[in-house]
Amino acid sequence: MAGATVAGGAAQPDASSTRRCGIHLVKHPLVEHHVTRMRRESTRPSEFRGLVRRLATLMAYEATQDLPTQPYQVQTPICEADGVQIKGRIGIVPILRAGLGMVDPVLDLLPMAEVWHLGLYRDEATAQPVSYYDKLPAKRPVDVALILDPMLATGGSVTAALMTLRDWGVPQVKVLSLIAAQEGIDAVASQFPEVQIYVCQIDPELNAHKFIVPGLGDAGDRIFNTLEPHD
């Protein structure tokens, strides 16, 4: 399936630790094909949602390769067989609202996972994240959390989410973003060097309005069909 390579401008981990930290660029012909179609301005919301789901599945496959397992024995129609099952609690943490478009495909792979929502929006005047929803329980943090956010632009929202999960006491956090700007990756990695960041595409820059260039516009608007109509 897809392969992940370590990339980005942040300090690189050594080879023995690339499964514990670092920036992982998911490389695969299908990923590149779907990202290209997702970028198109003419791609309709229904197709855009499908592309988000496919890319989220491919990325989640890569991001979960190091999940801990424990032995588990089952009874087949023929005899008993030794196997494994995922060990520990996994939390899927979409950043509202765009992150909701990535939840179902990840939950399909991890049906036992818990889903915890974080509401963050960007103040357009300051480009800073504003928190408006957080219902994480006071106790019993999950063992592994997967932050879902289609766009990693300035890194502000993801950094705020990481701070929240750190305060909750989550020992291992991974970030899954479809498209990221190098500036945002560097910002997150500088504050949370131990966190794994999985992306399908790294774009070079942000424009004056802090949108990723070339990017794909506003992922939330395109997922939920709330785009402003053209004149």
MDAnalysis code that builds the backbone (N, CA, C; Angstrom):
import MDAnalysis as mda
import numpy as np

u = mda.Universe.empty(693, n_residues=231, atom_resindex=np.repeat(np.arange(231), 3), trajectory=True)
u.add_TopologyAttr("name", ["N", "CA", "C"] * 231)
u.add_TopologyAttr("resid", np.arange(1, 232))
u.add_TopologyAttr("resname", ["MET", "ALA", "GLY", "ALA", "THR", "VAL", "ALA", "GLY", "GLY", "ALA", "ALA", "GLN", "PRO", "ASP", "ALA", "SER", "SER", "THR", "ARG", "ARG", "CYS", "GLY", "ILE", "HIS", "LEU", "VAL", "LYS", "HIS", "PRO", "LEU", "VAL", "GLU", "HIS", "HIS", "VAL", "THR", "ARG", "MET", "ARG", "ARG", "GLU", "SER", "THR", "ARG", "PRO", "SER", "GLU", "PHE", "ARG", "GLY", "LEU", "VAL", "ARG", "ARG", "LEU", "ALA", "THR", "LEU", "MET", "ALA", "TYR", "GLU", "ALA", "THR", "GLN", "ASP", "LEU", "PRO", "THR", "GLN", "PRO", "TYR", "GLN", "VAL", "GLN", "THR", "PRO", "ILE", "CYS", "GLU", "ALA", "ASP", "GLY", "VAL", "GLN", "ILE", "LYS", "GLY", "ARG", "ILE", "GLY", "ILE", "VAL", "PRO", "ILE", "LEU", "ARG", "ALA", "GLY", "LEU", "GLY", "MET", "VAL", "ASP", "PRO", "VAL", "LEU", "ASP", "LEU", "LEU", "PRO", "MET", "ALA", "GLU", "VAL", "TRP", "HIS", "LEU", "GLY", "LEU", "TYR", "ARG", "ASP", "GLU", "ALA", "THR", "ALA", "GLN", "PRO", "VAL", "SER", "TYR", "TYR", "ASP", "LYS", "LEU", "PRO", "ALA", "LYS", "ARG", "PRO", "VAL", "ASP", "VAL", "ALA", "LEU", "ILE", "LEU", "ASP", "PRO", "MET", "LEU", "ALA", "THR", "GLY", "GLY", "SER", "VAL", "THR", "ALA", "ALA", "LEU", "MET", "THR", "LEU", "ARG", "ASP", "TRP", "GLY", "VAL", "PRO", "GLN", "VAL", "LYS", "VAL", "LEU", "SER", "LEU", "ILE", "ALA", "ALA", "GLN", "GLU", "GLY", "ILE", "ASP", "ALA", "VAL", "ALA", "SER", "GLN", "PHE", "PRO", "GLU", "VAL", "GLN", "ILE", "TYR", "VAL", "CYS", "GLN", "ILE", "ASP", "PRO", "GLU", "LEU", "ASN", "ALA", "HIS", "LYS", "PHE", "ILE", "VAL", "PRO", "GLY", "LEU", "GLY", "ASP", "ALA", "GLY", "ASP", "ARG", "ILE", "PHE", "ASN", "THR", "LEU", "GLU", "PRO", "HIS", "ASP"])
u.atoms.positions = np.array([
    [0.852, -1.182, 0.000],
    [0.000, 0.000, 0.000],
    [0.886, 1.230, 0.000],
    [0.398, 2.360, 0.510],
    [1.169, 3.587, 0.448],
    [2.428, 3.471, 1.270],
    [3.449, 4.233, 0.879],
    [4.676, 4.289, 1.654],
    [4.885, 5.691, 2.165],
    [5.534, 5.806, 3.322],
    [5.744, 7.118, 3.922],
    [7.232, 7.413, 3.962],
    [7.610, 8.620, 3.563],
    [8.978, 9.060, 3.660],
    [9.049, 10.239, 4.608],
    [10.173, 10.378, 5.290],
    [10.344, 11.483, 6.224],
    [10.783, 12.714, 5.452],
    [10.087, 13.832, 5.676],
    [10.374, 15.050, 4.932],
    [10.190, 16.237, 5.842],
    [10.368, 17.448, 5.255],
    [10.090, 18.665, 6.013],
    [11.358, 19.358, 6.447],
    [11.175, 20.598, 6.927],
    [12.306, 21.426, 7.292],
    [12.726, 21.298, 8.735],
    [11.984, 20.566, 9.553],
    [12.319, 20.448, 10.968],
    [13.481, 19.483, 11.137],
    [14.058, 19.484, 12.344],
    [15.139, 18.570, 12.647],
    [14.669, 17.131, 12.442],
    [15.500, 16.330, 11.767],
    [15.097, 14.982, 11.415],
    [15.483, 13.994, 12.499],
    [14.604, 13.018, 12.813],
    [14.950, 11.971, 13.757],
    [15.915, 10.990, 13.122],
    [16.631, 10.226, 13.954],
    [17.501, 9.214, 13.376],
    [16.662, 8.051, 12.874],
    [17.310, 7.157, 12.126],
    [16.573, 6.088, 11.443],
    [15.814, 5.196, 12.410],
    [16.352, 5.008, 13.607],
    [15.706, 4.108, 14.558],
    [14.448, 4.679, 15.155],
    [14.214, 5.976, 14.996],
    [13.054, 6.589, 15.646],
    [12.045, 7.172, 14.679],
    [12.168, 6.893, 13.379],
    [11.254, 7.497, 12.414],
    [9.829, 7.020, 12.585],
    [9.598, 5.932, 13.315],
    [8.232, 5.504, 13.572],
    [7.687, 6.140, 14.849],
    [8.498, 6.923, 15.550],
    [8.025, 7.555, 16.776],
    [7.880, 9.058, 16.614],
    [8.625, 9.631, 15.709],
    [8.515, 11.077, 15.530],
    [8.919, 11.433, 14.105],
    [8.578, 12.642, 13.687],
    [8.976, 13.094, 12.371],
    [7.797, 13.399, 11.475],
    [8.137, 13.902, 10.301],
    [7.149, 14.272, 9.298],
    [7.149, 13.184, 8.236],
    [5.980, 12.586, 7.999],
    [5.868, 11.475, 7.071],
    [5.022, 11.900, 5.865],
    [5.671, 11.978, 4.721],
    [4.988, 12.299, 3.477],
    [4.562, 10.987, 2.827],
    [3.253, 10.778, 2.720],
    [2.732, 9.518, 2.191],
    [2.829, 9.549, 0.671],
    [3.664, 8.687, 0.119],
    [3.934, 8.669, -1.315],
    [3.308, 7.439, -1.958],
    [2.469, 7.683, -2.946],
    [1.833, 6.586, -3.678],
    [1.151, 7.201, -4.902],
    [1.147, 6.506, -6.051],
    [0.471, 7.058, -7.232],
    [-0.990, 7.402, -6.980],
    [-1.707, 6.581, -6.204],
    [-3.108, 6.875, -5.911],
    [-3.244, 8.146, -5.083],
    [-2.344, 8.332, -4.136],
    [-2.373, 9.555, -3.319],
    [-2.186, 10.778, -4.206],
    [-1.202, 10.733, -5.085],
    [-0.924, 11.870, -5.960],
    [-2.095, 12.129, -6.907],
    [-2.703, 11.055, -7.408],
    [-3.860, 11.190, -8.300],
    [-5.029, 11.855, -7.574],
    [-5.348, 11.375, -6.382],
    [-6.484, 11.916, -5.639],
    [-6.232, 13.349, -5.190],
    [-5.003, 13.668, -4.794],
    [-4.679, 15.045, -4.394],
    [-4.872, 15.990, -5.574],
    [-4.439, 15.576, -6.757],
    [-4.585, 16.423, -7.942],
    [-6.051, 16.720, -8.225],
    [-6.903, 15.704, -8.163],
    [-8.333, 15.914, -8.407],
    [-8.968, 16.757, -7.297],
    [-8.480, 16.592, -6.094],
    [-9.011, 17.367, -4.979],
    [-8.680, 18.852, -5.123],
    [-7.543, 19.162, -5.713],
    [-7.127, 20.557, -5.891],
    [-8.017, 21.307, -6.889],
    [-8.571, 20.588, -7.866],
    [-9.272, 21.250, -8.966],
    [-10.440, 22.098, -8.449],
    [-10.514, 23.319, -8.913],
    [-11.626, 24.190, -8.532],
    [-12.956, 23.633, -9.026],
    [-12.931, 22.899, -10.137],
    [-14.168, 22.379, -10.731],
    [-14.674, 21.097, -10.054],
    [-13.896, 20.521, -9.131],
    [-14.333, 19.311, -8.439],
    [-15.522, 19.628, -7.539],
    [-16.619, 18.935, -7.751],
    [-17.843, 19.204, -7.004],
    [-17.748, 18.649, -5.576],
    [-18.540, 19.208, -4.645],
    [-18.459, 18.775, -3.241],
    [-18.619, 17.272, -3.052],
    [-19.510, 16.631, -3.804],
    [-19.719, 15.189, -3.640],
    [-18.444, 14.412, -3.975],
    [-17.784, 14.784, -5.068],
    [-16.530, 14.124, -5.422],
    [-15.439, 14.502, -4.429],
    [-15.412, 15.755, -4.006],
    [-14.394, 16.222, -3.057],
    [-14.464, 15.398, -1.769],
    [-15.683, 15.159, -1.277],
    [-15.831, 14.358, -0.056],
    [-15.298, 12.946, -0.256],
    [-15.552, 12.363, -1.429],
    [-15.039, 11.033, -1.719],
    [-13.520, 10.995, -1.752],
    [-12.923, 12.032, -2.314],
    [-11.464, 12.113, -2.370],
    [-10.875, 12.245, -0.969],
    [-11.512, 13.044, -0.126],
    [-11.058, 13.184, 1.258],
    [-11.097, 11.825, 1.956],
    [-12.173, 11.081, 1.757],
    [-12.296, 9.773, 2.397],
    [-11.198, 8.812, 1.927],
    [-10.940, 8.784, 0.628],
    [-9.922, 7.867, 0.113],
    [-8.542, 8.221, 0.642],
    [-8.223, 9.501, 0.633],
    [-6.914, 9.934, 1.118],
    [-6.776, 9.706, 2.623],
    [-7.846, 9.932, 3.366],
    [-7.801, 9.686, 4.807],
    [-7.547, 8.215, 5.102],
    [-8.140, 7.329, 4.300],
    [-7.917, 5.900, 4.477],
    [-6.468, 5.523, 4.231],
    [-5.912, 6.017, 3.119],
    [-4.522, 5.721, 2.789],
    [-3.574, 6.253, 3.860],
    [-3.859, 7.450, 4.363],
    [-3.004, 8.049, 5.375],
    [-3.115, 7.323, 6.709],
    [-4.344, 6.953, 7.085],
    [-4.541, 6.257, 8.346],
    [-3.852, 4.894, 8.341],
    [-3.847, 4.238, 7.192],
    [-3.132, 2.957, 7.071],
    [-1.668, 3.141, 7.442],
    [-1.043, 4.194, 6.921],
    [0.360, 4.457, 7.221],
    [0.553, 4.856, 8.683],
    [-0.334, 5.708, 9.183],
    [-0.144, 6.278, 10.520],
    [-0.360, 5.260, 11.634],
    [-0.992, 4.132, 11.320],
    [-1.295, 3.148, 12.360],
    [-0.395, 1.920, 12.308],
    [0.670, 1.981, 11.540],
    [1.530, 0.806, 11.403],
    [2.261, 0.444, 12.688],
    [2.431, 1.394, 13.595],
    [3.169, 1.107, 14.820],
    [2.257, 0.994, 16.048],
    [0.945, 0.825, 15.829],
    [0.062, 0.653, 16.979],
    [0.434, -0.620, 17.733],
    [0.436, -0.566, 19.058],
    [0.772, -1.769, 19.824],
    [-0.324, -2.822, 19.721],
    [0.085, -4.082, 19.762],
    [-0.861, -5.195, 19.707],
    [-0.584, -6.148, 20.867],
    [-1.531, -7.025, 21.112],
    [-1.364, -8.071, 22.112],
    [-1.906, -9.382, 21.560],
    [-1.398, -10.509, 22.058],
    [-1.861, -11.807, 21.539],
    [-3.362, -11.991, 21.783],
    [-3.994, -12.663, 20.823],
    [-5.437, -12.912, 20.936],
    [-5.745, -14.209, 20.207],
    [-6.359, -15.138, 20.909],
    [-6.666, -16.438, 20.315],
    [-8.137, -16.503, 19.927],
    [-8.401, -17.045, 18.749],
    [-9.770, -17.155, 18.252],
    [-10.065, -18.599, 17.850],
    [-11.339, -18.896, 17.796],
    [-11.791, -20.212, 17.333],
    [-12.254, -20.071, 15.891],
    [-11.568, -20.693, 14.970],
    [-12.007, -20.718, 13.578],
    [-12.998, -21.875, 13.396],
    [-13.634, -22.014, 12.244],
    [-14.500, -23.179, 12.008],
    [-13.754, -24.506, 12.080],
    [-12.401, -24.448, 12.041],
    [-11.605, -25.676, 12.025],
    [-10.949, -25.953, 13.371],
    [-10.326, -24.911, 13.947],
    [-9.571, -25.107, 15.185],
    [-9.274, -23.753, 15.813],
    [-8.537, -23.747, 16.916],
    [-8.099, -22.500, 17.519],
    [-6.919, -21.941, 16.740],
    [-6.828, -20.620, 16.690],
    [-5.742, -19.962, 15.966],
    [-5.228, -18.781, 16.775],
    [-3.923, -18.604, 16.736],
    [-3.301, -17.473, 17.418],
    [-3.336, -16.246, 16.520],
    [-3.638, -15.106, 17.098],
    [-3.648, -13.841, 16.361],
    [-3.286, -12.700, 17.287],
    [-3.643, -11.498, 16.879],
    [-3.371, -10.313, 17.695],
    [-4.584, -9.394, 17.646],
    [-4.652, -8.493, 18.605],
    [-5.626, -7.417, 18.572],
    [-4.942, -6.135, 19.035],
    [-5.496, -5.007, 18.615],
    [-4.931, -3.717, 18.997],
    [-5.001, -3.564, 20.513],
    [-3.909, -3.070, 21.074],
    [-3.799, -2.899, 22.518],
    [-3.968, -1.427, 22.879],
    [-4.751, -1.152, 23.917],
    [-4.911, 0.213, 24.398],
    [-6.073, 0.930, 23.742],
    [-6.328, 2.144, 24.230],
    [-7.434, 2.960, 23.726],
    [-6.920, 3.954, 22.699],
    [-7.661, 4.070, 21.606],
    [-7.301, 4.990, 20.527],
    [-8.379, 6.052, 20.427],
    [-7.965, 7.291, 20.338],
    [-8.903, 8.392, 20.180],
    [-8.743, 9.061, 18.828],
    [-9.846, 9.238, 18.119],
    [-9.868, 10.004, 16.877],
    [-10.344, 11.406, 17.241],
    [-9.541, 12.411, 16.914],
    [-9.822, 13.778, 17.359],
    [-9.919, 14.702, 16.150],
    [-11.103, 14.826, 15.543],
    [-11.252, 15.771, 14.432],
    [-11.327, 17.206, 14.941],
    [-10.668, 18.106, 14.228],
    [-10.805, 19.528, 14.504],
    [-11.993, 20.036, 13.692],
    [-13.019, 20.506, 14.402],
    [-14.229, 20.977, 13.739],
    [-13.942, 22.236, 12.936],
    [-14.604, 22.352, 11.756],
    [-15.525, 21.359, 11.247],
    [-14.925, 20.484, 10.168],
    [-13.864, 20.966, 9.525],
    [-13.328, 20.255, 8.360],
    [-12.855, 18.850, 8.703],
    [-12.359, 18.649, 9.925],
    [-11.878, 17.335, 10.316],
    [-12.944, 16.266, 10.305],
    [-14.232, 16.665, 10.361],
    [-15.318, 15.694, 10.328],
    [-15.311, 14.877, 9.041],
    [-14.838, 15.464, 7.957],
    [-14.814, 14.756, 6.674],
    [-13.852, 13.584, 6.656],
    [-12.951, 13.501, 7.643],
    [-11.969, 12.426, 7.690],
    [-12.322, 11.361, 8.725],
    [-13.368, 11.571, 9.517],
    [-13.654, 10.665, 10.630],
    [-14.101, 9.287, 10.166],
    [-15.095, 9.213, 9.289],
    [-15.680, 7.924, 8.914],
    [-14.668, 6.936, 8.339],
    [-13.801, 7.337, 7.397],
    [-12.842, 6.361, 6.877],
    [-11.854, 5.874, 7.925],
    [-11.456, 6.747, 8.844],
    [-10.540, 6.311, 9.908],
    [-11.277, 5.393, 10.879],
    [-12.529, 5.714, 11.156],
    [-13.328, 4.876, 12.049],
    [-13.629, 3.520, 11.408],
    [-13.705, 3.465, 10.085],
    [-13.869, 2.181, 9.406],
    [-12.683, 1.261, 9.682],
    [-11.467, 1.836, 9.741],
    [-10.273, 1.043, 10.023],
    [-10.133, 0.734, 11.502],
    [-10.635, 1.643, 12.343],
    [-10.493, 1.507, 13.797],
    [-11.866, 1.603, 14.452],
    [-12.727, 0.614, 14.238],
    [-14.093, 0.712, 14.755],
    [-14.171, 0.745, 16.272],
    [-13.089, 0.323, 16.949],
    [-13.080, 0.334, 18.405],
    [-12.661, 1.692, 18.976],
    [-12.275, 2.618, 18.102],
    [-11.752, 3.899, 18.574],
    [-12.842, 4.789, 19.153],
    [-12.417, 5.704, 20.012],
    [-13.300, 6.728, 20.555],
    [-13.153, 7.988, 19.695],
    [-14.217, 8.775, 19.588],
    [-14.157, 10.016, 18.816],
    [-14.389, 11.188, 19.767],
    [-13.402, 12.074, 19.828],
    [-13.473, 13.279, 20.665],
    [-13.299, 14.498, 19.778],
    [-14.216, 15.451, 19.858],
    [-14.192, 16.615, 18.971],
    [-13.552, 17.824, 19.654],
    [-12.783, 18.573, 18.872],
    [-12.250, 19.857, 19.316],
    [-12.713, 20.924, 18.328],
    [-13.350, 21.963, 18.837],
    [-13.818, 23.051, 17.986],
    [-12.836, 24.203, 17.997],
    [-12.256, 24.491, 16.837],
    [-11.307, 25.590, 16.679],
    [-11.609, 26.302, 15.367],
    [-11.570, 27.621, 15.375],
    [-11.661, 28.353, 14.119],
    [-10.584, 29.426, 14.091],
    [-10.263, 29.856, 12.888],
    [-9.211, 30.850, 12.732],
    [-9.799, 32.241, 12.689],
    [-9.314, 33.105, 13.558],
    [-9.676, 34.515, 13.516],
    [-9.056, 35.118, 12.257],
    [-9.896, 35.541, 11.328],
    [-9.390, 36.022, 10.041],
    [-8.559, 37.286, 10.172],
    [-8.771, 38.053, 11.234],
    [-8.005, 39.288, 11.420],
    [-6.590, 39.012, 11.921],
    [-6.455, 37.992, 12.782],
    [-5.155, 37.706, 13.386],
    [-4.527, 36.406, 12.908],
    [-5.323, 35.568, 12.229],
    [-4.893, 34.235, 11.781],
    [-4.565, 33.316, 12.953],
    [-5.069, 33.659, 14.150],
    [-4.822, 32.846, 15.335],
    [-6.034, 31.938, 15.611],
    [-5.783, 30.750, 16.182],
    [-6.899, 29.838, 16.466],
    [-7.715, 30.305, 17.666],
    [-9.014, 30.089, 17.585],
    [-9.929, 30.403, 18.677],
    [-10.671, 29.118, 19.031],
    [-10.605, 28.715, 20.290],
    [-11.274, 27.498, 20.742],
    [-12.707, 27.806, 21.136],
    [-13.654, 26.957, 20.672],
    [-15.049, 27.164, 21.036],
    [-15.739, 25.877, 21.497],
    [-15.041, 24.714, 21.438],
    [-15.668, 23.471, 21.874],
    [-14.604, 22.492, 22.330],
    [-14.800, 21.951, 23.531],
    [-13.865, 20.978, 24.084],
    [-14.602, 20.204, 25.173],
    [-14.891, 18.928, 24.917],
    [-15.602, 18.096, 25.885],
    [-14.765, 16.877, 26.287],
    [-13.451, 17.030, 26.287],
    [-12.608, 15.921, 26.726],
    [-12.864, 15.659, 28.202],
    [-12.966, 14.380, 28.592],
    [-13.194, 14.081, 30.002],
    [-11.977, 14.457, 30.845],
    [-12.210, 14.754, 32.098],
    [-11.120, 15.199, 32.966],
    [-10.108, 14.098, 33.235],
    [-10.549, 12.843, 33.192],
    [-9.670, 11.728, 33.521],
    [-9.618, 10.738, 32.355],
    [-8.797, 9.727, 32.532],
    [-8.652, 8.612, 31.601],
    [-8.393, 9.050, 30.153],
    [-7.248, 9.673, 29.902],
    [-6.926, 10.001, 28.504],
    [-6.686, 8.737, 27.696],
    [-6.873, 8.842, 26.380],
    [-6.603, 7.708, 25.493],
    [-5.103, 7.465, 25.428],
    [-4.723, 6.286, 24.942],
    [-3.306, 5.937, 24.833],
    [-2.664, 6.535, 23.579],
    [-3.439, 6.582, 22.491],
    [-2.968, 7.165, 21.228],
    [-4.084, 8.039, 20.672],
    [-3.756, 9.239, 20.245],
    [-4.743, 10.139, 19.645],
    [-4.328, 10.462, 18.220],
    [-5.299, 10.453, 17.316],
    [-5.083, 10.838, 15.919],
    [-5.839, 12.135, 15.674],
    [-5.116, 13.234, 15.519],
    [-5.735, 14.518, 15.196],
    [-6.017, 14.551, 13.704],
    [-7.255, 14.862, 13.339],
    [-7.648, 14.924, 11.929],
    [-7.954, 16.364, 11.550],
    [-7.224, 16.887, 10.586],
    [-7.453, 18.238, 10.068],
    [-6.960, 18.265, 8.627],
    [-7.852, 18.427, 7.640],
    [-7.427, 18.331, 6.240],
    [-6.310, 19.297, 5.845],
    [-6.293, 20.492, 6.451],
    [-5.322, 21.511, 6.065],
    [-4.457, 21.903, 7.252],
    [-3.147, 21.870, 7.068],
    [-2.212, 22.355, 8.075],
    [-1.535, 23.574, 7.458],
    [-2.059, 24.744, 7.753],
    [-1.572, 25.974, 7.114],
    [-0.527, 26.661, 8.001],
    [-0.978, 27.489, 8.926],
    [-0.026, 28.139, 9.845],
    [0.413, 27.202, 10.955],
    [-0.374, 26.160, 11.196],
    [-0.091, 25.243, 12.291],
    [-0.742, 25.658, 13.595],
    [-1.454, 26.791, 13.609],
    [-2.035, 27.302, 14.836],
    [-3.078, 26.381, 15.446],
    [-4.017, 25.901, 14.620],
    [-5.081, 25.038, 15.139],
    [-4.532, 23.702, 15.624],
    [-3.621, 23.118, 14.858],
    [-3.041, 21.841, 15.254],
    [-2.228, 22.003, 16.536],
    [-1.474, 23.089, 16.641],
    [-0.696, 23.332, 17.860],
    [-1.609, 23.484, 19.063],
    [-2.717, 24.204, 18.892],
    [-3.679, 24.363, 19.990],
    [-4.269, 23.014, 20.382],
    [-4.580, 22.160, 19.384],
    [-5.113, 20.831, 19.673],
    [-4.080, 19.981, 20.401],
    [-2.835, 20.069, 19.983],
    [-1.776, 19.308, 20.641],
    [-1.599, 19.745, 22.090],
    [-1.698, 21.039, 22.345],
    [-1.608, 21.524, 23.728],
    [-2.747, 20.961, 24.577],
    [-3.950, 20.930, 24.000],
    [-5.104, 20.398, 24.723],
    [-4.920, 18.925, 25.049],
    [-4.443, 18.147, 24.070],
    [-4.240, 16.722, 24.298],
    [-3.083, 16.468, 25.255],
    [-2.065, 17.312, 25.218],
    [-0.967, 17.185, 26.183],
    [-1.475, 17.432, 27.600],
    [-2.317, 18.465, 27.759],
    [-2.886, 18.746, 29.079],
    [-3.791, 17.604, 29.547],
    [-4.436, 16.920, 28.600],
    [-5.289, 15.781, 28.935],
    [-4.450, 14.590, 29.391],
    [-3.189, 14.549, 28.948],
    [-2.287, 13.483, 29.350],
    [-2.105, 12.376, 28.347],
    [-2.406, 12.643, 27.071],
    [-2.249, 11.618, 26.030],
    [-0.751, 11.396, 25.774],
    [-0.262, 10.163, 25.901],
    [1.182, 9.928, 25.749],
    [1.683, 9.936, 24.306],
    [0.818, 9.604, 23.345],
    [1.255, 9.565, 21.941],
    [0.186, 10.183, 21.056],
    [0.600, 11.163, 20.243],
    [-0.328, 11.870, 19.358],
    [0.242, 11.884, 17.949],
    [-0.636, 11.653, 16.979],
    [-0.272, 11.740, 15.568],
    [-1.210, 12.743, 14.895],
    [-0.669, 13.481, 13.935],
    [-1.450, 14.461, 13.183],
    [-1.611, 13.953, 11.759],
    [-2.859, 13.929, 11.261],
    [-3.135, 13.526, 9.886],
    [-3.741, 14.710, 9.150],
    [-3.015, 15.239, 8.172],
    [-3.494, 16.354, 7.353],
    [-3.286, 15.996, 5.890],
    [-4.262, 16.348, 5.060],
    [-4.161, 16.014, 3.642],
    [-3.110, 16.869, 2.947],
    [-3.181, 18.176, 3.173],
    [-2.230, 19.104, 2.560],
    [-1.685, 20.029, 3.644],
    [-0.388, 20.265, 3.620],
    [0.245, 21.130, 4.614],
    [1.156, 22.129, 3.933],
    [1.312, 23.267, 4.558],
    [2.321, 24.238, 4.142],
    [3.591, 23.976, 4.942],
    [4.727, 24.183, 4.311],
    [5.992, 23.951, 5.015],
    [6.073, 24.796, 6.276],
    [5.564, 26.014, 6.218],
    [5.586, 26.892, 7.387],
    [4.825, 26.287, 8.560],
    [3.673, 25.701, 8.280],
    [2.881, 25.093, 9.335],
    [3.553, 23.867, 9.922],
    [4.133, 23.031, 9.069],
    [4.856, 21.857, 9.544],
    [5.992, 22.264, 10.456],
    [6.762, 23.282, 10.038],
    [7.890, 23.739, 10.848],
    [7.421, 24.274, 12.193],
    [6.288, 24.989, 12.194],
    [5.773, 25.563, 13.433],
    [5.365, 24.471, 14.411],
    [4.674, 23.448, 13.918],
    [4.231, 22.356, 14.787],
    [5.430, 21.541, 15.274],
    [6.328, 21.197, 14.354],
    [7.472, 20.366, 14.715],
    [8.403, 21.058, 15.695],
    [8.493, 22.379, 15.633],
    [9.385, 23.090, 16.549],
    [8.863, 23.056, 17.979],
    [7.536, 23.036, 18.149],
    [6.947, 23.015, 19.486],
    [6.687, 21.597, 19.990],
    [6.446, 20.670, 19.053],
    [6.140, 19.283, 19.416],
    [6.986, 18.344, 18.563],
    [8.291, 18.308, 18.784],
    [9.165, 17.492, 17.929],
    [8.913, 16.003, 18.039],
    [8.245, 15.572, 19.107],
    [7.989, 14.143, 19.293],
    [6.756, 13.654, 18.542],
    [5.964, 14.565, 18.000],
    [4.694, 14.207, 17.362],
    [4.909, 13.801, 15.910],
    [4.262, 12.716, 15.502],
    [4.290, 12.298, 14.105],
    [3.272, 13.110, 13.307],
    [3.705, 13.620, 12.156],
    [2.819, 14.358, 11.260],
    [2.765, 13.606, 9.932],
    [1.562, 13.194, 9.540],
    [1.369, 12.489, 8.278],
    [0.631, 13.407, 7.309],
    [1.198, 13.574, 6.120],
    [0.598, 14.445, 5.115],
    [0.672, 13.770, 3.753],
    [-0.270, 14.150, 2.872],
    [-0.250, 13.652, 1.495],
    [0.510, 14.586, 0.563],
    [0.604, 15.853, 0.934],
    [1.268, 16.831, 0.075],
    [1.783, 17.976, 0.934],
    [3.012, 18.408, 0.676],
    [3.574, 19.576, 1.347],
    [3.730, 20.682, 0.310],
    [2.989, 21.769, 0.493],
    [3.068, 22.905, -0.411],
    [4.062, 23.936, 0.134],
    [4.637, 24.764, -0.754],
    [5.781, 25.584, -0.342],
    [5.478, 26.789, 0.531],
    [4.268, 27.371, 0.434],
    [4.102, 28.660, 1.110],
    [2.641, 28.971, 1.411],
    [2.464, 30.074, 2.154],
    [1.153, 30.647, 2.426],
    [1.074, 32.000, 1.739],
    [-0.151, 32.385, 1.321],
    [-0.295, 33.721, 0.739],
    [-0.539, 34.755, 1.835],
    [-0.840, 35.976, 1.444],
    [-1.020, 37.057, 2.416],
    [-2.195, 36.811, 3.347],
    [-3.158, 35.998, 2.906],
    [-4.330, 35.680, 3.727],
    [-4.152, 34.379, 4.506],
    [-2.934, 33.849, 4.504],
    [-2.591, 32.621, 5.232],
    [-3.287, 31.381, 4.669],
    [-3.564, 31.389, 3.364],
    [-4.049, 30.201, 2.690],
    [-2.868, 29.482, 2.044],
    [-2.945, 28.147, 2.023],
    [-1.874, 27.361, 1.433],
    [-1.836, 27.574, -0.078],
    [-0.626, 27.724, -0.621],
    [-0.411, 27.927, -2.058],
    [0.444, 26.779, -2.598],
    [-0.014, 26.057, -3.660],
    [-1.273, 26.256, -4.391],
    [-2.506, 25.782, -3.645],
    [-2.366, 24.842, -2.735],
    [-3.482, 24.460, -1.877],
    [-4.692, 23.944, -2.613],
    [-5.860, 24.121, -1.963],
    [-7.121, 23.701, -2.575],
    [-8.286, 24.561, -2.111],
    [-7.981, 25.723, -1.547],
    [-9.036, 26.584, -1.028],
    [-9.374, 26.221, 0.401],
    [-10.623, 26.405, 0.791],
    [-11.079, 26.094, 2.141],
    [-11.676, 24.694, 2.154],
    [-11.020, 23.761, 2.840],
    [-11.472, 22.366, 2.829],
    [-12.861, 22.217, 3.449],
    [-13.131, 22.940, 4.534],
    [-14.436, 22.852, 5.167],
    [-15.554, 23.293, 4.249],
    [-15.361, 24.405, 3.565],
    [-16.374, 24.885, 2.623],
    [-16.600, 23.884, 1.491],
    [-15.514, 23.262, 1.025],
    [-15.647, 22.343, -0.100],
    [-16.257, 21.007, 0.333],
    [-15.995, 20.578, 1.553],
    [-16.601, 19.340, 2.060],
    [-18.093, 19.523, 2.272],
    [-18.475, 20.667, 2.865],
    [-19.859, 20.875, 3.278],
    [-20.647, 21.776, 2.334],
    [-20.054, 22.116, 1.192],
    [-20.731, 22.859, 0.139],
    [-21.269, 24.208, 0.647],
    [-20.409, 24.938, 1.346],
    [-20.785, 26.261, 1.840],
    [-19.955, 27.347, 1.164],
    [-19.554, 27.084, -0.065],
    [-18.772, 28.059, -0.838],
    [-19.626, 29.241, -1.224],
    [-19.016, 30.411, -1.275],
    [-19.705, 31.587, -1.760],
    [-19.965, 31.422, -3.251],
    [-21.182, 31.708, -3.731],
    [-21.455, 31.565, -5.174],
    [-20.682, 32.565, -5.996],
    [-20.262, 32.128, -7.187],
    [-19.586, 33.039, -8.117],
    [-20.601, 33.992, -8.740],
    [-20.138, 35.211, -9.016],
    [-21.008, 36.176, -9.698],
    [-21.216, 35.743, -11.148],
])
